[in-house]
Amino acid sequence: MSSLLLNESPMIVLPSLAKKIGLNEAIILQQIHYWIQKSSHVIEGKTWIYNTYQQWNQQFSFWSLSTIKRTIRSLEDQGLLLSENWDRSKMDQTKWYTIDYERLETLELTSPEPKIHEAEIEIDQTEPGNTSEMTPQKTSPVTEIISYLNEKTNAAYEPSLQKTRVIIQTRMREGFTVEDFKKVIDLKSTEWLYDSRMYKYLRPEILFGSKFYSYLHKKSFNLNTLRAEDFDVLDGYG
């Protein structure tokens, strides 16, 4: 049996909650709820837990530290996660967390448009019975990104290609936005578009691969110091 199939305690999250607040947010909120049930720290009538970002990262090792910070901030901004510093010493910056369960209950009483985390917006939610009379769906992030790449580089990449969708969705699950993708396209097309040696690297698997973060934040690239490992060439990509 595969070691990737439930040989360890799974993290469980309700799809209905993920639709309302975002998938990453739902996962972390569920985990915080789990620890609150085990906590004995009651302050001002609420049960609190505490963890550093590094400790959260140990629990959510499949995310980067920046994704965890961004998701916790999102929960705070939505009013679902409350945070305080209850330590007497002002030098101690440990953050304590609890859930605003009253706020959470209001989500059950309202039915706004589902707030889908941008990283998960590609999930097919079409159900039997949906017809063309329904409100037309917005352009998906993958389509928007590839269309922008084609426009900037005079290319003709297909957003429906599975390997292209997977690599973009992987980056978006790490917390990157459509605007981040467009910024990388702008930066690298400026550098490589008219360079006969580098033009061939203006491909989704290169631009959006494991070097994506570096491309996004690097202001310039010295063509004379480029190495083969500077490009994320994956097996099966042509």
PyMOL commands that set and color helices and strands:
alter all, ss='L'
color gray80, all
select helices_A, chain A and resi 15-21+23-38+53-59+65-77+101-109+118-120+141-153+162-173+178-192+199-201+204-207+212-217+223-225+228-230
alter helices_A, ss='H'
color red, helices_A
select strands_A, chain A and resi 41-43+46-50+81-84+96-99
alter strands_A, ss='S'
color yellow, strands_A
deselect
rebuild
show_as cartoon
